[in-house]
Amino acid sequence: MEKGWLLTPEKELQLGSWKAQQLPFYSHSISYNKTFSNSSKDKVKVTLNDWAGTVAEVKVNGESAGIIGWVPYEKDITDLLKEGENQVAVIVTGSMKNLLGPHHFNPLRGFVTPWSFFRGPTHQPAGSAYDMIDYGLFEDFEVLRY
């Protein structure tokens, strides 16, 4: 579009970019879920391969296993697993960066003051001209025995 944004009906989210799925301003969390069958005494971890967010929380059967926020992007979940079927969730959290206006017009990333809200473009730019970070789980997470 030449200016602004196009509103579209909602659709079910998939793996991949939140921006590409028409959620460029979304600043909260999205949960990615799978079932894991456990029948051994092996140690088990969740590994994130390709993702972007401020942090990701791992939950097993609704209970928090902790957060992933730095390399090596994995979390041991052994102590929370039960025998049989387990629900494993990775909850990726974005940030307010894409939502707030002063971050869209020639920003100095990581630096915002109250004065940042006093300047902006004279005309509404195309949506593609906004400075935005691409959040999401771009590749499915893995539940691995080790």
N, C-alpha and C positions, 0 to 999 in steps of 0.2 A: 504494500500500500504506500501511496505517496506521503500520507500523513497518518500519524496515530496507529490505531489498532483495529482489527476486525474481531467482533464478538462472534463466537461459534457455540453451538450446543455442546453440552458436556458429553464426554465419552469415557469409557473405561480406560484407566491408565495401564500402561505397559512398562516394561523395562525401557530405559533410555532417558533422554533429555526431557526435563520438565518444560523447558522453553519450546521444544519441538512438539510437545503435546498440548500446546496452547495454555501453558501455565507460567508465563515469563515473570509474573510478579508474585508468585506463590512463595511465602516466606516461612511456612511451618514445616510439618513433618509428614512423610509418606511411609507407610509400612509395607514391606515386601515379605511375603510369607511362604513357607513350604512345610511339608511333613517329612520327618526323618524317623526311620525305623531303627531302634536300638536293641541289639540282642547280644552285645559283647561287653567286655570290661575295658575295651580300648579307650584311650583318651580321645576326645572329640573337640574340634574347634570349628568356628565359623571364620571364613576367609572372604574378604572383599577384594575383588580384582580391579574393576574399573568403576569408580564412583566419584562423586563430588558433593560435598556438603560441609557444614561446620563440624558435624559429629554424627555418628551412627550408634544407636543403642541396639543391643542384641537382647532378645527375650526368648526364653524357652518355657513353653507351657504357661505363658502369661507372666512369668517371673523374670525380673531383670538380671541378666548375666553381666552387665556392665556396658561400657562404651568403647567404641573404636574411634580414634581421632588422629592417629599417627602411625607411621610405618612400624610394624609390618602389616597393619590393617587386618588383624585377626584377634579372636577372643576365644579362650577355652570355655567350653560349656559342659564339660564332663559331669560336674557335680549337680547340675540341674536336670540331667536326663533321667528318665525312668525307663523301665523295660517296656518294649513295644513302641507304639506310635507316639511321637513328640511333635508339637507345633513349634517351629522356629521362625522368629520374625527378626528382620533387620529394619530399623526405623531410621531413615535418613532425614536429617534436619537441615533446612536451608538457612537463610539469614535475611535480615531486613534490607540488605544492600540493593536488591533489585526492586524492592517496593518503594523506597523513599526517593523522592524527586531530585535532591541535590546530587545524587549519585549518577544521574543520567547525562549531565551536560559537562563535558570535558572534566571529569573528576580526577582528583589526585587520590587514587585508591588508598583506603585506610585512614584518610584524614577528612573529618567532617566537623564543622563548628556551627554554632547558631547562624553565623554569617553565610554559610553555604546555602541557606534557604532564601537569600535575598537576590540571587542571580539565577538566570536561566535563559533559555533560548528565546528570541523574540517571536518566533513562530514554532508551532508544534512540528517536530521532526517526524520522519518516518519511524516506525517501530524498530526497523533494522538499524537505525542510527543510535539507539540507546546503548549505553555501556552496561552490559549485564553479564553476570556469572552464570554459567550453565550448571545447574544442580541436577542430581538424580543418581539412580543406580543403573549404570550403562551396560553392565554385564551381571548376570545372575550371581548371587553369592553362593559359596560352596560350604557344605558341611562335610568335614573330612576327619577320618580316623587317622591317628598318628601314634 
